[in-house]
Amino acid sequence: MIRLHHLNQSRSLRILWLLEELGQPYEVVSYQRDARTHLAPEDLKAVHPLGKSPVIEIDGHIIAESGAITEVLVERFAPKRLRPQPDTSAYADYLSWIHFAESSLMLPLLLEMFSKKMQLEDSTALQGYVAKEKRKVLSYLDDAVTDKLYIVGNQLSGADFMLSFDLIMLAKQQALEDYPHIKQYALQLAKLDSYQRAMRLEANYDASSAI
């Protein structure tokens, strides 16, 4: 049995969707962000020293980091269905997009979010960097998903699960209007049954959504 330690409004949503798509038995241990600080609760540190989510338990092992969890679960349960074969050129693209989601794309999104929350003074240089970097990575992604249902080879893969949380963040910021191909790609992912099931589960686990 897979156990997912799931924090509301977090990258753990990627893994919740992936588990719904895999159809393997799993259970969820749900955690809530602090309503005032929006930080994860201290309880998560009892699971993993970093106190972050997602974390999964499988076969007695604790695995953190959503990219690593995605690769492990895909390799274990759906290597032929949710990733290209290693001897194809698409496999390198698959790995590149998995890591793009948590590096090139996530960095400007987080910098933008934290600079707004902290109301940084004298942050003109930072804001300029964030805006330029965000345009660059979103333009790159917009070109990559032109006329495509999925990011790699027009087949659902672990890379789509990784990108999904970034897309949700962007949609909440209403930041996709200038990137029609990303917007269409996000809408296509949202039509999948497993995605919709995961969103309903997230709504149930997210106590703040009921406030």
TILO-94421 format. One record per residue (C-alpha): x, y negated, z negated; residue number from 1. Coordinates in steps of 0.02 Angstrom, whole numbers, always signed. Example, Ala and Ser with C-alpha at 12.3 -4.5 7.8 and 13.67 -1.06 7.14 Angstrom:
# TILO-94421
{atom {+615, +225, -390}, 1}
{atom {+684, +53, -357}, 2}
# end
This chain:
# TILO-94421
{atom {+0, +0, +0}, 1}
{atom {+61, -175, +44}, 2}
{atom {+37, -309, -87}, 3}
{atom {+38, -490, -31}, 4}
{atom {+69, -626, -158}, 5}
{atom {-31, -764, -76}, 6}
{atom {-27, -949, -117}, 7}
{atom {-167, -1057, -50}, 8}
{atom {-123, -1184, +84}, 9}
{atom {+47, -1107, +116}, 10}
{atom {+149, -1013, +244}, 11}
{atom {+72, -856, +169}, 12}
{atom {-73, -886, +288}, 13}
{atom {+39, -818, +427}, 14}
{atom {+55, -653, +335}, 15}
{atom {-129, -645, +290}, 16}
{atom {-171, -657, +475}, 17}
{atom {-37, -530, +523}, 18}
{atom {-102, -405, +395}, 19}
{atom {-278, -426, +463}, 20}
{atom {-214, -393, +638}, 21}
{atom {-112, -241, +586}, 22}
{atom {-260, -156, +502}, 23}
{atom {-150, -76, +370}, 24}
{atom {-215, -59, +191}, 25}
{atom {-160, -207, +85}, 26}
{atom {-207, -302, -70}, 27}
{atom {-191, -485, -111}, 28}
{atom {-134, -563, -273}, 29}
{atom {-198, -741, -260}, 30}
{atom {-113, -897, -332}, 31}
{atom {-172, -1077, -332}, 32}
{atom {-71, -1236, -309}, 33}
{atom {-74, -1358, -453}, 34}
{atom {-214, -1482, -418}, 35}
{atom {-107, -1631, -470}, 36}
{atom {+67, -1589, -407}, 37}
{atom {+17, -1471, -265}, 38}
{atom {+161, -1358, -319}, 39}
{atom {+156, -1170, -336}, 40}
{atom {+119, -1101, -510}, 41}
{atom {+259, -1037, -622}, 42}
{atom {+180, -863, -612}, 43}
{atom {+258, -837, -441}, 44}
{atom {+433, -841, -519}, 45}
{atom {+392, -677, -604}, 46}
{atom {+375, -602, -429}, 47}
{atom {+525, -685, -346}, 48}
{atom {+654, -803, -424}, 49}
{atom {+616, -942, -299}, 50}
{atom {+434, -946, -351}, 51}
{atom {+374, -966, -173}, 52}
{atom {+247, -881, -61}, 53}
{atom {+228, -774, +40}, 54}
{atom {+306, -626, -46}, 55}
{atom {+259, -446, -10}, 56}
{atom {+289, -286, -104}, 57}
{atom {+310, -131, +4}, 58}
{atom {+388, +37, -40}, 59}
{atom {+455, -35, -202}, 60}
{atom {+542, -180, -115}, 61}
{atom {+509, -365, -138}, 62}
{atom {+524, -464, +24}, 63}
{atom {+515, -654, +35}, 64}
{atom {+522, -778, +181}, 65}
{atom {+381, -774, +306}, 66}
{atom {+496, -744, +455}, 67}
{atom {+578, -594, +374}, 68}
{atom {+410, -526, +318}, 69}
{atom {+339, -545, +493}, 70}
{atom {+486, -452, +572}, 71}
{atom {+479, -312, +443}, 72}
{atom {+292, -284, +460}, 73}
{atom {+295, -291, +650}, 74}
{atom {+442, -171, +660}, 75}
{atom {+360, -53, +537}, 76}
{atom {+181, -50, +599}, 77}
{atom {+168, -121, +776}, 78}
{atom {+336, -125, +866}, 79}
{atom {+259, -82, +1034}, 80}
{atom {+108, -195, +1018}, 81}
{atom {+168, -354, +931}, 82}
{atom {+343, -380, +1000}, 83}
{atom {+436, -358, +1165}, 84}
{atom {+552, -210, +1178}, 85}
{atom {+733, -246, +1126}, 86}
{atom {+803, -202, +1298}, 87}
{atom {+703, -341, +1383}, 88}
{atom {+742, -525, +1407}, 89}
{atom {+578, -568, +1321}, 90}
{atom {+646, -499, +1157}, 91}
{atom {+773, -641, +1140}, 92}
{atom {+633, -765, +1175}, 93}
{atom {+527, -680, +1041}, 94}
{atom {+663, -699, +908}, 95}
{atom {+698, -878, +962}, 96}
{atom {+516, -930, +940}, 97}
{atom {+503, -842, +772}, 98}
{atom {+649, -946, +707}, 99}
{atom {+595, -1104, +799}, 100}
{atom {+435, -1106, +694}, 101}
{atom {+531, -1119, +529}, 102}
{atom {+678, -1223, +588}, 103}
{atom {+663, -1344, +734}, 104}
{atom {+475, -1369, +720}, 105}
{atom {+450, -1361, +532}, 106}
{atom {+590, -1483, +487}, 107}
{atom {+511, -1643, +557}, 108}
{atom {+339, -1591, +493}, 109}
{atom {+404, -1572, +316}, 110}
{atom {+507, -1731, +322}, 111}
{atom {+355, -1827, +381}, 112}
{atom {+245, -1753, +245}, 113}
{atom {+366, -1785, +103}, 114}
{atom {+411, -1961, +158}, 115}
{atom {+226, -2007, +158}, 116}
{atom {+194, -1925, -10}, 117}
{atom {+344, -2007, -91}, 118}
{atom {+306, -2175, -9}, 119}
{atom {+490, -2200, +20}, 120}
{atom {+551, -2379, +28}, 121}
{atom {+673, -2429, +163}, 122}
{atom {+633, -2272, +260}, 123}
{atom {+631, -2351, +433}, 124}
{atom {+779, -2247, +491}, 125}
{atom {+701, -2087, +424}, 126}
{atom {+533, -2125, +504}, 127}
{atom {+618, -2161, +670}, 128}
{atom {+713, -1997, +663}, 129}
{atom {+558, -1898, +616}, 130}
{atom {+451, -1974, +754}, 131}
{atom {+585, -1944, +886}, 132}
{atom {+620, -1765, +829}, 133}
{atom {+434, -1724, +817}, 134}
{atom {+402, -1786, +994}, 135}
{atom {+551, -1686, +1058}, 136}
{atom {+501, -1519, +982}, 137}
{atom {+316, -1539, +1021}, 138}
{atom {+352, -1584, +1202}, 139}
{atom {+463, -1431, +1214}, 140}
{atom {+327, -1319, +1142}, 141}
{atom {+193, -1401, +1249}, 142}
{atom {+291, -1357, +1406}, 143}
{atom {+322, -1181, +1344}, 144}
{atom {+138, -1138, +1319}, 145}
{atom {+73, -1216, +1479}, 146}
{atom {-60, -1100, +1552}, 147}
{atom {-15, -965, +1424}, 148}
{atom {-121, -873, +1298}, 149}
{atom {+29, -823, +1192}, 150}
{atom {+204, -890, +1171}, 151}
{atom {+300, -738, +1236}, 152}
{atom {+252, -642, +1391}, 153}
{atom {+67, -680, +1372}, 154}
{atom {+55, -544, +1240}, 155}
{atom {+15, -573, +1057}, 156}
{atom {+175, -556, +955}, 157}
{atom {+250, -597, +787}, 158}
{atom {+304, -766, +858}, 159}
{atom {+122, -820, +874}, 160}
{atom {+91, -778, +691}, 161}
{atom {+242, -882, +641}, 162}
{atom {+188, -1032, +744}, 163}
{atom {+10, -1025, +680}, 164}
{atom {+43, -1114, +515}, 165}
{atom {+136, -1255, +603}, 166}
{atom {-12, -1276, +720}, 167}
{atom {-133, -1284, +574}, 168}
{atom {-26, -1421, +493}, 169}
{atom {-23, -1518, +657}, 170}
{atom {-210, -1501, +683}, 171}
{atom {-243, -1569, +508}, 172}
{atom {-135, -1719, +552}, 173}
{atom {-232, -1739, +716}, 174}
{atom {-62, -1731, +800}, 175}
{atom {-107, -1622, +949}, 176}
{atom {-205, -1746, +1055}, 177}
{atom {-52, -1792, +1157}, 178}
{atom {-5, -1609, +1182}, 179}
{atom {-149, -1528, +1276}, 180}
{atom {-62, -1364, +1308}, 181}
{atom {-21, -1337, +1124}, 182}
{atom {-200, -1383, +1080}, 183}
{atom {-267, -1255, +1203}, 184}
{atom {-145, -1124, +1140}, 185}
{atom {-202, -1155, +961}, 186}
{atom {-384, -1142, +1012}, 187}
{atom {-350, -976, +1099}, 188}
{atom {-267, -904, +944}, 189}
{atom {-414, -962, +838}, 190}
{atom {-532, -858, +944}, 191}
{atom {-452, -693, +892}, 192}
{atom {-556, -589, +772}, 193}
{atom {-410, -557, +655}, 194}
{atom {-371, -744, +648}, 195}
{atom {-550, -786, +604}, 196}
{atom {-554, -652, +469}, 197}
{atom {-394, -722, +394}, 198}
{atom {-465, -899, +393}, 199}
{atom {-621, -838, +302}, 200}
{atom {-512, -748, +174}, 201}
{atom {-405, -903, +150}, 202}
{atom {-562, -1005, +118}, 203}
{atom {-613, -880, -16}, 204}
{atom {-441, -879, -97}, 205}
{atom {-421, -1068, -91}, 206}
{atom {-508, -1135, -247}, 207}
{atom {-474, -1315, -193}, 208}
{atom {-586, -1293, -40}, 209}
{atom {-735, -1271, -154}, 210}
{atom {-705, -1434, -246}, 211}
# end
